Every structure is written in C-alpha cells, then in structure tokens.
Amino acid sequence: TVSPKKGDVLIGNFQLPIKGLDISHIKEDGFYISTEDDFLRIIGNTGNGTIYGAVTILEDYFGVRYYAKDACTYPITKNLNLPLINGKIDNPDFRYRQTQAYSLRDPYYKLWHRLEEPREVFAENLWVHTFDALLPSKIYGKTHPEYYALINGERRPGWASQWCLTNPDVFEIVSHRVDSIFKANPDKHIISISQNDGHDTYCTCDNCTEINEHEGSLSGSIIHFVNKLAEKFPDKEFSTLAYMYSVTPPKHIKPLPNVNIMLCNIECSREVTLQENETGKKFVKDMEGWAKISDNIFVWDYGIDFDSYLSPFPNFHVLQPNMELFKKNKTTMHFSQIAGSKGGDFSELRSYVVSKLLWNTSLDTDSLTKEFLRGYYGEDSAHYLYDYIKLREGALMGSNILLGLYDTPVSHKTGMLNPPMIRRYTELFDKAEEASKNNDLFYKRVKECRLPVQYSELEIAHTYPITDVNELERKLNFFRERANELNVSILDEQGKIINDYCDLYKERYLTNRSNNLARGAKIEFITIPDAPYNYNTEKSLTDGILGASAPSGEWLGWQNKDGEFIIDLGEVKKVERVDFDFLQRLGSWALLPKSVQWSVSTDKKDFRQMGNQRVPEDRDRKSKFVSVSSPASEKVDARYIKIKIETIGLCPDWHLAVGHPAWFLIDEVFVY
C-alpha cells in the first residue's frame, strides 16, 4: 500500500472515514469534493457520483466544456490550479435524469452531463406504454377478448387498447410475467406497468367503471391494480402512467411507496410556464394532487414539436421555472423530452441547458444559453443568435398563439413567423453567417441552426397562391442542399426524410394543375363538415391550395358520418374523372374513407352516378397524403357534381383510438 502524499488526487471511497463527512448525506449520483489538507478528494456514494465529481473539477475549475457530440473544448495552459474547496457535497435535484439528444450516442457526453437512459434502469427496458408488451393482444386477443377494454359496448383487443384491470386472470398472467422478468434481470428493481399509447381506450365494464367512479378518476382502477403488484413484490418498484385520461389522481386510494407515478403533461402548451395558461393550470392542479398522496413522482415534460423538429420552438424561458415546480411537488425522476435529432431547433443548446437544469434546477437559463452560444457558435456570431432567440420568444408571447407539441410553421404564420418577423430572422442569420465565415466549424453550425427558418418559409409559402414558382423552387433546392451538406435528414417523430419531403413538396405544391375544371367552383354542402375542420368551407375544396401534413385551415372533415356536397362548375362541361386529396393522420384519428362516389347533372335535379371507388385500408402509421382517382367509363356533360364520401365509422382495432369515431379529412377535389 502506498501512502498518499500532499498534492495527490484521491478518488474513491477508500479514503473513508473522513472527519466531518457523513456519507449518508451524499445521495445517489451525488459526490463530495475537497482540497482541504492539500489533497484533492473526490468521493461518491452510489451510482456515478465519483465520475460526476471528477467532471465537476474539469468543468467548474479547469474550464473544460462538452457542448455536444464531438464538441469538447478546453483552455490551453501549463498550470492547473485549484482554489480551496471546503468539503463540498453536490447532490442532484432528481435521482433519475433523462433527455433526448443525438449527442447521447457519445457515451462520454452522456456521462459528462450526468444523464441516464431507461434501459439502464428499467427491467427489460419496459419503461412506458407496456400493457401490450406484457399481455400481447396478438397472442391473447382472439382467444381472450375479455382481458381487454370494453369500448362502446364491445371488447376491443389491440395494441392501443387497455386491459380490463378488474379481470383476475389479467392480474395472474401479468404477475407471473413480472416475476419471470425480474428473475431474468436480477440487477434491476423497477419495471413499468403502464397503459398503452391509446386515446380514451380504457375499459368501461361495470367493475372498472365502479372503481373509477368511486375514485373520481380513471386513474383509480390503474392504481388499484398496480398497488396489488406492489404488495406482491414489496422489494421491487412499479412505475405507472398518469397520462391523458389518467392524469387526475384518485380521491381515496394512495399509491404504495414502491409505486412510481409517471406524470405526463402532453396536453399542455409551452408559450408560458405551466402556471400561466389554462392547459398548464389543470396539470399543476393534478400534479399537486399526486404530490399529496405520493413521494415517488416521475415527471415526463415535453419541450418538443413532434410534427416538426425543424419548426422554431421558443420555450427556453419556461424550462427552469417548470423544473423548479416539478421539484417542489416531490418529483424524484424526470424526463425532459426535446427535439434532440441533428438539425432540430437548437438541438445542441436544448440538450446542454436541459442537462444542467436536471441536475440543478436553480441555474439561470439565460446565462447557460449565452455561455453555450459563445462556445459553440463563436463569439462573433453568438450575439446575433441570442437576439434571434429573444426576438422570436417575444414575437410568440405577443402573438397570443399557443405553442403546441403538434404545431407546424403554419400554426404561427400570423404570429412569430409572419413575413416581417421572417425577414428580421433572415437578417440576423445573414449577419451570423458573415461573422462566422472565417471559422469553418462555427460557420457550419450557424448554417445548421438556420434550417428551421428556411423550412418555415417553405411550409408557409404553399398555404398561399404561389405567384413565383421558380423562386420557391430555388428556396426548396437551397434548403435541400444545405440539409444534405450538414447531414441533417430527419424532419419529425415519424422519421420523415428531408429529401423525400423536398421531392413531395415539388410534386405537390409546384405542379401546375390549371386544367382542374373545379378550380374556383362553388360548393353546396348537404352534410356540413364538423368542427374544428370546418374553416373556410366555401373555398377549401376548390381553391387550388393543397393542405399541409398537419390539419390546418385547408382541411375539411367529417367525424363518423358520410360527407356529401355538390360542386357547381358554373356551366356544362365535359367530365370524365374526379380525384380527391385526403390526409391520413392517425394521431388526429383521421383515416381514409371507405369509398368515394360521384354523380353528375346538368339541371341539379336528376343525377346520374358515374363513379364509385373503394378506398383501400392503409395501416401505415406515418401521416400521408392519399390521392383517390375515380374515373367514369365515358366523358359526360355535367354542370353539377354530387360527391358522397363514405366514412369507415369507428376506428379499427389496429388504431390508437380503437372503438371511437373516426374522421376523414379532404382538402381538394379535382375534376377533369
């Protein structure tokens, strides 16, 4: 054994005991650092505390920075000096810290920023939406439909359907499965028993309903079920969701101490803190309710635009106060979900700021932001990018438009992305690019964080009549070239590829369709479209403007009923085909119709059916435009064309809203 000498660096618990240090004060992943007695001491307790202590020395005292994957900087110096550190203990504000970033592919980045992943903690990586993994509907659905939710009077097994939580056989099967999983994973002590990612697909049988009504919340039957598991396995921990329909706490039953409540705020907007808007206030009330009955809360917070990673998403100002609020309400585990893909709106900055706040919620976001911008984009460009961040934040606040998790740039075209603001953002990026040109690395990074503004211009442009196709095509090509140059490829949660997006954009929005006989024609509705897809009904179907991939003002919709309307061509014309443009978007319950039919008349009295086209079912979960063409057997004279679009009725068993009324959405009818 070698005895330490003055000036040595001592790392690890071999140093214990140390006078004045109570190791029990160091929490999981926490650490103790000291330079007293002329030793540098770094001591952890459980978890990665010792590593995090070493990182703190490098970062806080030696100036090393790890901004993003492959982006580590350090000062060039011959001398490394430490001040007197009087026995400092640093514990995390949350025992589990998770975010979403492409930089996490770098294991050193993840360690540096003290982040974790579910697979490291949860048995068999079962950490969320686990019902169908534990009791697969493909295996049990046909033979035992009674294991699954009763919805609108029928048992409806499916990947998004929930369990019948009062069925004793379900509990027996699941408890045996859980037991085998823990035996196969002896190093893990937590597993998720959580509802599938379905919309209102909970069980409405008499037994489940009785519990939920008694508890005043649909979470009641869930907590009753999970508590039984927690009683059976008292040395294990069971996480369950309080999500969407189950977010409100029960009135009577309390989660057992080894039941972890994963509380999700997916229905809240992000333009202000959760305490400042109506969607957030509802969540805060529910969170406070859970905090009264549980000390074991896992908050899943969303700082992401699922539909459009490249949409500007100015929410930096709400991150710190929201995390402080979570900490105040007994949150011990936290997942801050952000658009972490390469090219996402300030992806690297988000990951950096969020990681810091996950450890210490009292840090100042503005200071973290400025420091990151200077280090990652360069001193000369940083102030332009900071001005852009603050300018769009102010524009969002001034617009009174909510910042949602499924927005597109079109959502903000009259607010923070209106033409004057886009011009101002463009000016700032022009200056930032010019200022960074002498440094290839900084220049490349500035160009990358400009992509969301370029993308926004493209998305907004096609919502108006396009007057200069060549100029718009030039911008589209420039966006594609830059994205490819910078190796940015993913647009949204569904994995839409930028090159595919550009190809579709050109085909969909830059194609001349002047031969459409219905362009500008009047519409008379026999069945009125349903809210909220009933905006601009007089023009939407014949204005020549095709809708975006997210429902907006161009889309008309009918829910669980057929759509019927008459198109007036203004005069008798020769007609041989009618085409329809639909949107399939499963998250909005928008599916393809069952069929389309069209009839013609010259006098609006006697109609003759010319087309009846079945529409094939499409189970692809990706949002898509679907063109349906219905030709006639011959050209016919027609002034009036009666359209009937047949609904599928209820969402099928493979859909996330199984058993609930389906929509179909249409934005344009073409007559040839």
N, C-alpha and C positions, 0 to 999 in steps of 0.2 A: 504494500500500500504506500502510495506517495502522498505525503502531507502537502496540502495546498500552501502556497506562499503568497505574500502580498502582491496584488495586481492580477491574480489569477481570475479566470472566469469559471464560476462554479454553476453547473447546470444539472438540476435533478434533485430528487428527494433524499439522496444520500447525506445531504447537509443537515437534515433534521436530527434532533430538535434544534431550533434557533431561539434564543432568548427573545421574548416579546412577540413571537409569531404563533398564533393559534391556527393550525392548518385547517380547522373546521370552518374558518371564515373564508376560505377560498372555495368558491362554488365550482361546479362542473365547467371546464374550459377556462376558468379563471387562473390567475397567476400572481406571484409575488416577485418583485424585483427590488434590489437594494445595492447600493455601492458603499454602505457603511463598512467600517473596518478594513477598507482598501481591497475589498473583494467585490466583483460583480456577481451577484447571486440571482439566479432565475429558477423559480420553483413553481411547479404546478401541483394540482391535486389529482383530479380525474379528468379524462378527456385529453384535449390537446393543449392544455394550459402552458406547459413548458415551451412548446413551439411558439405559441402566441406571445409569450413573454419575450422570446428572442426576436420575434418580428417587431415588437414594440421598441426594443432597443435600436434596431436598424432604422425604423421609420421615424420615431419621435426624437431620437437623439443623434442619429447619424445621417438623416436626410434622404434615406432611400425611399423611392416611390415605385409602386407597382400599379400603374394606371389601368392596364388592360393586358390581354394576352399578347405576349412578346413586346410589351411596352414597359420595361423597367428602367428607371433612371437612378443615378447616384452621383454625389459630388466627387470630384477628383481632388483628393487631399492626401498628404503624407501623415497627417496626425488625426487620430480619433480620440477625442476627449469626452469624458462623461462628467456631468455635474454630480453633486451629492444627491443621491436618491435615498430618502429616509424610509425604507421599508414600505414600499407602495404595493397595495393589493388592488388588482383590477379585475372585476367580475363583469360578465356580460349582462345586459338587461333582459335578454331572452336566452333560455337554455338551449334552444334549437333555432338556428338562423339559416334561412333558405331564400335564395332568389333565383333568377333565371337569366343566364347570360352565356353567350358563346365563349367568353373567356374562361368559363369553368371547365372547358376541355383541357385547360392547362392546370394540372393538379397543384402546381406551386402557387398559382393565382388563388385557387380556392383556399389553400391553407393560409396564405398571406392575409386574405380578407375574412378568415375565420368563418367560412361557410360550410354548410353540410348539405347532403343530398338524402332523399328518402331511403334509397337502397342501403345506406349506411346505418339506418336506424330501425326501419320497419321490417318485420319478418317477411321474407319473400317479396320485398318491395310493394307489399299491399298497404298503400298509404291513403288512398282515396278512391271513391266510387267502386267499392269492392264486392257489392252484393252478387253481381253476375259472375265474378271470378270465384267466389266461394260456393255458390249454388247455381251452376251454369244452366241457363234456360234451354240451351241446346241439348242438354242431357236430360233434364227433368221436366221441361216444359210440356211435352206431348203426353207423357205418362202421368204427370202430377201437376196439372194446371192449378190445383188448389194451393200450391206452395207460393203462388204469385198473386199480384194485386188484383182485386176486384175493381174494375173501372167501368163505369156506365153499365153496370149490371152483368158484366162478363169477366171471367178470369182471363187475363191477357199476359201470358208469359212473353218475355222479350228482353233484349239486352238492356233496355232502359226502364223496364218495369221493375217495381219494388217487390219486396217479399210481403207475404201475409205474415206479419210479425207475431200474430197470436196463434199460428199453427204450431202445435207442439213438435210435429215431425221436422219442421224447419229448424227449430232450436236444436234438436238432437243431431241432425246432419251437420249443421254449422259448428256445433261444439266439438264434435268428433274431428271435423276438418281442422279447426283451430288447434286442437290438441296435437294432431299429427304435424302441423306446420311448426309449432314451437319445438317439438321433439326433433324435427329435422334442422332446426335453426337454434341451437342452444345458446348462442351468443346474443340473440335478440330477445327483447322483453315487451315489445309493443307491436300491435297489429291494428289495422283499421277495419272496422265493421261498419261500413258506410253505404248510404243509399246510392243507387246508380244515378248517372247524369241524365235523369229524365225530368220532364216538365209536368208536375202535378200527376205523377203516375203512382201515387201512394194507394194503399189498399183501403177500400170503403166497405169492407164486410162489417157485419154487425159487431163482432168482437173488437176489431181495430177501431171502429168508429166510437164505440162505447168508451174506450180508454182515452182516445183523443179528445172527445167532448168533455170528459171528466177533467182532463188536464188543461183544457182550453187552448190546446196547440197540437199540431200534427207531429211535433217532436215527442209527444207523450209516449206513443207506442214504441218509438225508437229507443228512448231511454229505458223503458221497462225491459225491453229485450236485451239491450247491451248491459244493463245492470245485472241481469241473470248470468251472463257470461263472466262478468267481473267477479261475481260471487263464486263462481265455479273455479275460476283461475285467479285467486287473490294475489299471486305473486307476479302477475302479468298486467300489462296496461292495454286498454282498449280505446282507440280513437274512433269517434263517430262524427258525422257531419251535422252541423246546423246550417242548412243551405237551402236557399229559395223557400220552398213551402215549410221547411222545418226550422227556420231561423229563430222563431219565437220560443222562449223557454217554457217548460211545463209549469203549471201552477202548484203542483203538490209534490211529485216525486223529485228527488235530488240525485244527480249523478253521483255514483260512488267515487271515492278518492282516486281509484285506479281507472276511472273513465275520463278520457280526454275529449273535450268538446272542440271540434274543428269548426270555427265560426267564420262564415264567408260573407263578404259584403258585395257580391257580384251585382246587386241591383242598385248600387249607389253611383251617383255621378261624381266627377272629380274636379270640377272647376273651383270649388271651395272645399274647406275642411268638412269632415263628416258632421260636425256640429252646426254647420251653417246652411245646409239645404235640407229640403223635406225628405229626400230619399235617405240622406245620411242620418237625420234625426231619428227616423224609425229604427235604423240599425243600431244607433247608440243606445236607444231605449232597450232594445233586445239584448245588447251586449251587457248593459248594466244589470239586466235581469239574470243573465247567466252568471255574472260575477257574484251575485248574491247567493247562488247555490253551488258554485264550483270554484275551486282554486286552481283548476287544471284546464286552461283555455289555450287553444292554438288558433290564432287569427290568420286567416288567408285573406290578404289585402291585394287589391288589383290596381296596378298602375300601368295598364296595357290596353291598347286598342286591338282587339282580336281580329277585326276585319281588315286592319290596315296598319301594319307595323311601320310603314313609312309615312303615315299621317302625323303632322305635328301634334304633340300631346303634352301641352304645357301644364304639368302637375307638380313640378318641383316644390312649389310653395306650400303644398299640402302634406308632403311626406313626413316632415318632422313633427308637426302638431298631431297628426293622426297616430304616429307611432307612440308619442307620449300618452295619448288617450288609451291606446291598447295596453300599455304598461300599467297605467293607473287602474285598469279594470282586469287585473290578475292574469294577463296574458303571459304565458311562460314559453310558448313556442310561436314562431312567426315565419310565415312565407310571404314575401313581398314579390308578387308576380309582375314582371316588367317585360317589355318587348326587348328581349335580350339577343335577338338574332343580329347578325352582322348587317349593318345598314339601317337598322331600326332607329327611330328618332332618338338621337343622343344615347344610343345603346350603352356605350362605354361609360359615359358620365353617369347614367342612371345606376348602373351596376356599382360603380365606385361610391356614389353617395348613399345608396341604399345599404350597402355592406357596412359602411361606417355607422349609420344610424341603427342598424340591427344590433350592433354591439353597445352603442351609447346613444340613446335617444335624445340626449340633451345637446348634441352637437349642432352647430349652426350650418344649415344647408347652403346659405349664400356664400359663406367662407369656403366651404368644401368645393362648391361649384367654381368659384374664382380660381382657387388653387389648382384644380384639375384642368381648367381651360388653359391656364398659363403653361402647365407642364405638358399637356397632351397635344395642344394645337399651336403652342408657341406664344411668347409674349406679344409679338406684333399683331397676331390675329385675335388674341383672347378677348380684347375689349369689344370687338365687333360681334363676336359670338355671344358674349354676355348681353350686349344691347339687344340682340335678336331674341334671346331667351326672355328678357324682361319685357320687350315690346309685344311679343305675341301673348305673353301672360296678361298684360294689361288689356290687350285687344279682346282676349277671351272674356275677361271679367267685365269689360264694358259692353259686350255684346248681349249679355243676359241669355246666352245659349249654353245649355248644359254640355258638359264634357263626358260623353258616354264611352262605354267599353266596346261598342259596336258602331262607332262613328266612321264616316269616311270624310275626306276633304269636303265633299258636297254638303255635309252636315253643317259646315262652318263657312260656306261661300258668301253669306251675308254678314258674317261676323269677323273672326280673326283672320279669315282667308279671303276677305273681299279684295277687289282689284287694287285699291290704294295700299292696303297692307302687303299684298304680294309684291308690289313694286318696291316698297320700302325694304322688305326682307331681301329682295334681289340686290338692291343697292348695298346692303350690309355684307352680303356674301361676296359681291364683286370686290369690295374693299378687303375682306378677309382673305380671299384668294390672292389678290395682288400682294398683300402683306406677307404671305407665306411662300411665295414663289421661289425664294432663294433657298428654301429647305424642302427637299423632295418629300420627306416624311410628313412634315406638317401640312404641306400643300395637299397631299393625298388625303389626309384626314379631314381637312376642311372641305374638300370636294365631296367626301362621303357624307358629311353631316348636312350638306346642301341638298341631297337627293330628295328628302321629304318635301321641300318647296317645289322642286321640279315636278315631282309626282302629283302634288296638289294642283298645280297648273293644268296638268293633263286631265285629271279627273273632273275638274270644274269646267273645263273648256267644252266637253261634249254634252253638257247639260243645257247649252245654248245653241241656237242655229250657228253652224260653222261657216264663217264667211271666207276664211283663208285656209283652205285645206293644206296647201304647200307649207305654210308657216307652222301649222300644227304638226304636220308630219316631220318637219325639221326638228321640232322640240322633242317629239317622240323618239326619233333616232338618236338625238343627243343624250336623252335620258338612258336609252338602252346602252349606248356606247360607254357612258360613264359607269353605269352599274356593272357592266361586264369587265371594264378596266379595273374596277375596285373589288371585284369578286363578291359583289352583292347580288344575291339571287332570289331570296325568299321575301314574298310580299305580305303574307298573312298566316294565321294559325293553321289554315288548311294546307299550307305548303305551296301556294300558287307561285309559279316561277316567273320572274320578270320577263324573260324572253317570250314565254307563252302569252303573258299579259300584253306585251307590245304587239305580237302577231294578231291577237284577238282585237286589240284596240284599232289597229289599222283596218282589219276586215269589217269590224262592227260599226265604227264611227266615221271612217274616212272613205267609205264606199258610197258612190252616187246611186241613190235609189229614186231618182226623179220620175221613173216610169210607174211609180205606185199610183194607181187610179184613185186610191182613197186618201191621198195626201190632202189635208185641209178639209176633208168631208165632215159633215155634221153627224153627231151621234144622238140617237134617242134610246134611252135605257128602258128596257122592260123590267129588269130587276136591277135595282140600284146597287152599286158597289158598297161594301161595308167599310166603316171607319176602322183603322186610320188610313186605309188605302182607297180613299175616295176624293183625293185632292185633284183639282183641275180636270174634272170628269168630262167636260165638254170638248177638250182638246187632246188629252193624253194619248188616245189611241190612234190619232191621225195627224199628229203634229210633226212627224218625221224625226223626233228626238228620242233616241233609244235610251232606256234606263241603265243605271249602273248596277253593279253586282250586289249592292245593298239596297233594300227597299227605300225609295225616295218618292218625290212628287210625281215621277213619271209612271209609277206602277199603280194599276188599279187591281183591286182584289175582292173576291167573294169567299166567305167562310161557310163551309158545309152546305152550300146551295149552288145551284146552277147559275151561270151568268148569261143573260140574254140582252141583246141590243140590236138596233137597226142602224146601218150605215146608209146615209143619203149621199150618193155620188153627184147629185146636182142635176144630172141629165142621164139619159140612157146611154150606156157604154157596153162594149163587148167585154165579157168577163170569162176567164177560163180557170182561174186559180185564186185561192185565198190562203195567205200564210199568216201565222200567228207567232208572236215572240213572247215566250214565257220565261219566268225565273223560278228555278228550283233552289230553295234555300231552307234546308231542314231546320236550322235553328230558329227560323221565323215561322215554322210549321207550314211553309209554302212548298207544296208538292205539285207535281204535274197533274192536270185534269185527266179524267177518264177518256174523254173524246171531245172532238170539235165537229160541229155541224153548221152548214150554211145553206141558205135558200135565197132565191132571187125573185124579184118582182119588178114590174115596170110601173105599177099603179099603187103599190103599198097595200093592196087588198089580197090579191091572190099570189101566194108564194109557192115556188117550186123548189124542192130540195135538190141540191146539186152535189154536195159533198158531205161525207160522214166518215171522219178519220179517227180511228182508235189511237190513243197515245200510249206507247209502251211505258210500263213502270220502270223507274230508274232508281236503284238503291245506292248509288254513289253518294257518299256523304259530303262531297265537295259542292259548293254553290256553283251554279252554271246557268247560262242562257240556253234555252232549248227552242229551236225553231221547228214548228209543225206546219207542214205543207199539205193542203187539201185540194187536189186538182179535180176539175169536172171532166166528164167524158167528151165534152164539146164546148166551143165558145157559145155563150148565150147573151142575149140582151138583158141588161139589168140597170136599174137606177137605184133600187133599194136592195140591200143585202142584210138578211136577218141572220144573226150569229147566235148559236147556242153552245155554251161551253159546259160540259157535264162534270160535276165535281166527283171526287172519289169518296166524299163523305168524311169518314173518320180516319185519323192517322193509323197506318197499319202497324203490325206488331214489331217490325224492324225499325220503327221511327221512335225518336226520343219522347214524343208526346202520344204514345200508343193509346188508342181509345178516345182521343179528344178530337174536336172538329178541325179538319184541315182547311187550309187556304189554297187557292191558286192565284197567281199574280201574272198579269199581262200588261205590256206597255205599248204595243203597236200591232195594228192589223194592216197587212199589205194585200192589195187587190190588184191582180194582173189580168 
